[in-house]
Amino acid sequence: MYYCKDCGMTNSKTLFRALVSQVTSSVDRAEAEAIIYRLLESNASLYRKDILMEAETEATVGQFRDILKRINDDEPIQYILNEEEFFGRKFYVDTSVLIPRPETEELVRACIELLPKHRGLRILDIGTGSGCIPITMSLEVGASEVYASDISEEALKVAYQNAMTLQAEVHFFKHDILSTALPLSDLDLIVSNPPYISIQEKRGMLPNVLAHEPHLALFAEDDVLIFYKAIIREAKSKLKPGGYVGVEINEHYGMETAALFTDDFFQEVRIIKDINQNDRIVIARKNS
């Protein structure tokens, strides 16, 4: 470690390299560097440009020892820092909710583009988790009634906390879409990122996801399409004529998910690929 002889401070670039070298978890070198950049920005106010310019800092490797242990136990940095960015805003996250991902940002963008440019829209997010979808919709669309449900009380607490912090007006309620009818009607949009990973896919998942993110929000158990079937069941009666459904999907079941919508109730059914060219979103419009 290099120290400034006159000020006793550490060279930030040397500190960065030392921390990266101590990351021994399952992530590759690029991911290890990304994790340490985030760690130093959050806990030492050292940004990437500061590190590249070799700015001096009072931070030391020793003060990050406990966090390094958590990183090396494959705990996601988002849970360690209790935050993740979504649509340019910071959301609080803990192990009761999924970590918001860029693919879900693409779902939100696609849904915003669908909505007519007028006030008084009614929007529902099913399985809200951290609340990143409805909070973003509320702040981006504006002047709308936004609702969000989840089966998990712990997830709803996190979502409510995020709404309060970000000053978004969202009405949260506990609900099990698989067993109970929705207590809402006349909706313009139903949006959801439901559990869609099959049990068979478990063996190929990264340990930082499998060991730390909530399985209730990840896995669809025996039927990977079960939540889409429930959403469609409710959408048939709870959407306004001409209203939309937008859902994030398992990339391996794009055609199967879209096929669920191809009946007399829906039109304009389409699959949207994500930035990696995987099937990721299905959009459908209820018949007028």
DASULGI-V832154 format. One record per residue. RES is the residue in three letters. SS is DSSP state (H for helix, E for strand, L for the rest). PHI is phi in whole degrees, 0 to 359 (NA if undefined). OMEGA is omega in whole degrees, 0 to 359 (NA if undefined). Layout:
RES_SS_PHI_OMEGA, RES_SS_PHI_OMEGA
//
This chain:
MET_L_NA_179, TYR_L_266_176, TYR_E_238_175, CYS_L_290_186, LYS_L_296_185, ASP_L_275_187, CYS_L_249_180, GLY_L_71_183, MET_L_262_182, THR_E_264_172, ASN_E_288_187, SER_H_296_179, LYS_H_291_176, THR_H_294_176, LEU_H_300_179, PHE_H_302_181, ARG_H_297_180, ALA_H_295_179, LEU_H_293_179, VAL_H_300_182, SER_H_295_181, GLN_L_264_175, VAL_L_277_184, THR_L_242_181, SER_L_285_186, SER_L_282_182, VAL_L_284_177, ASP_L_277_185, ARG_H_299_181, ALA_H_297_179, GLU_H_291_177, ALA_H_300_179, GLU_H_295_179, ALA_H_298_179, ILE_H_297_182, ILE_H_290_174, TYR_H_302_180, ARG_H_296_181, LEU_H_298_182, LEU_H_290_177, GLU_H_295_184, SER_H_285_189, ASN_H_255_180, ALA_H_224_181, SER_L_54_177, LEU_L_252_180, TYR_L_268_183, ARG_H_307_181, LYS_H_296_178, ASP_H_295_181, ILE_H_292_180, LEU_H_295_179, MET_L_272_177, GLU_L_59_177, ALA_L_296_179, GLU_E_277_182, THR_E_210_175, GLU_L_274_181, ALA_L_293_180, THR_L_227_177, VAL_H_300_185, GLY_H_302_183, GLN_H_288_180, PHE_H_256_186, ARG_H_301_182, ASP_H_294_180, ILE_H_293_177, LEU_H_300_178, LYS_H_298_179, ARG_H_293_176, ILE_H_299_182, ASN_H_286_171, ASP_L_268_177, ASP_L_68_174, GLU_L_283_181, PRO_L_300_181, ILE_H_300_179, GLN_H_297_178, TYR_H_286_178, ILE_H_295_180, LEU_H_272_183, ASN_L_56_176, GLU_L_199_171, GLU_E_210_179, GLU_E_272_178, PHE_E_214_180, PHE_L_57_177, GLY_L_81_180, ARG_E_237_179, LYS_E_268_179, PHE_E_248_172, TYR_L_288_175, VAL_L_224_169, ASP_L_218_189, THR_L_287_175, SER_L_274_181, VAL_L_226_173, LEU_L_293_173, ILE_L_284_178, PRO_L_302_185, ARG_L_233_181, PRO_H_302_180, GLU_H_299_179, THR_H_286_172, GLU_H_300_179, GLU_H_295_175, LEU_H_299_181, VAL_H_297_179, ARG_H_299_180, ALA_H_298_181, CYS_H_289_178, ILE_H_299_180, GLU_H_294_181, LEU_H_284_192, LEU_L_285_176, PRO_L_293_184, LYS_L_273_175, HIS_L_214_183, ARG_L_278_173, GLY_L_82_178, LEU_L_286_177, ARG_E_242_188, ILE_E_235_177, LEU_E_232_171, ASP_E_252_181, ILE_E_257_182, GLY_L_77_195, THR_L_287_180, GLY_L_60_181, SER_L_289_183, GLY_L_85_186, CYS_H_297_181, ILE_H_289_184, PRO_H_292_178, ILE_H_296_178, THR_H_295_179, MET_H_300_180, SER_H_298_183, LEU_H_283_183, GLU_H_274_182, VAL_H_277_177, GLY_L_75_176, ALA_L_51_179, SER_L_233_172, GLU_E_268_184, VAL_E_244_181, TYR_E_238_179, ALA_E_209_181, SER_E_235_172, ASP_E_200_178, ILE_L_280_185, SER_L_265_177, GLU_H_294_179, GLU_H_295_177, ALA_H_296_180, LEU_H_297_176, LYS_H_297_179, VAL_H_296_181, ALA_H_298_179, TYR_H_296_177, GLN_H_301_179, ASN_H_294_179, ALA_H_296_179, MET_H_295_182, THR_H_296_184, LEU_H_268_176, GLN_L_57_177, ALA_L_249_180, GLU_L_266_179, VAL_L_227_179, HIS_E_262_183, PHE_E_262_175, PHE_E_207_179, LYS_E_279_183, HIS_L_197_175, ASP_L_251_184, ILE_L_296_183, LEU_L_283_187, SER_L_233_188, THR_L_227_178, ALA_L_293_178, LEU_L_291_179, PRO_L_272_182, LEU_L_229_176, SER_L_209_179, ASP_L_55_181, LEU_E_273_175, ASP_E_273_182, LEU_E_210_166, ILE_E_247_181, VAL_E_235_181, SER_E_199_167, ASN_L_241_188, PRO_L_279_172, PRO_L_300_182, TYR_L_218_180, ILE_E_266_179, SER_L_281_179, ILE_H_300_180, GLN_H_296_181, GLU_H_279_183, LYS_H_305_188, ARG_H_296_180, GLY_H_263_184, MET_L_274_179, LEU_L_291_182, PRO_H_296_180, ASN_H_292_175, VAL_H_277_187, LEU_H_296_185, ALA_L_273_189, HIS_L_233_182, GLU_L_275_188, PRO_L_293_182, HIS_H_296_178, LEU_H_302_182, ALA_H_266_184, LEU_H_260_196, PHE_E_255_179, ALA_L_262_177, GLU_L_55_190, ASP_L_280_185, ASP_L_232_185, VAL_L_294_182, LEU_L_257_189, ILE_H_299_182, PHE_H_287_178, TYR_H_293_177, LYS_H_298_179, ALA_H_292_179, ILE_H_297_179, ILE_H_296_178, ARG_H_305_181, GLU_H_283_182, ALA_H_297_182, LYS_H_301_182, SER_H_252_186, LYS_H_259_176, LEU_E_277_169, LYS_E_293_170, PRO_E_303_183, GLY_E_87_178, GLY_E_285_186, TYR_E_242_165, VAL_E_244_175, GLY_E_228_184, VAL_E_228_170, GLU_E_277_189, ILE_L_226_171, ASN_L_288_185, GLU_H_301_181, HIS_H_273_184, TYR_H_232_181, GLY_H_299_182, MET_H_295_180, GLU_H_294_179, THR_H_292_180, ALA_H_299_182, ALA_H_296_179, LEU_L_297_183, PHE_L_272_188, THR_L_274_173, ASP_L_221_187, ASP_L_289_184, PHE_L_271_189, PHE_E_233_176, GLN_E_218_177, GLU_E_53_179, VAL_E_283_180, ARG_E_213_176, ILE_E_256_178, ILE_E_247_178, LYS_E_274_178, ASP_L_273_185, ILE_L_297_178, ASN_L_267_179, GLN_L_66_172, ASN_L_259_173, ASP_E_302_188, ARG_E_223_185, ILE_E_223_169, VAL_E_241_177, ILE_E_243_175, ALA_E_216_181, ARG_E_244_178, LYS_E_288_180, ASN_L_302_179, SER_L_285_NA
//
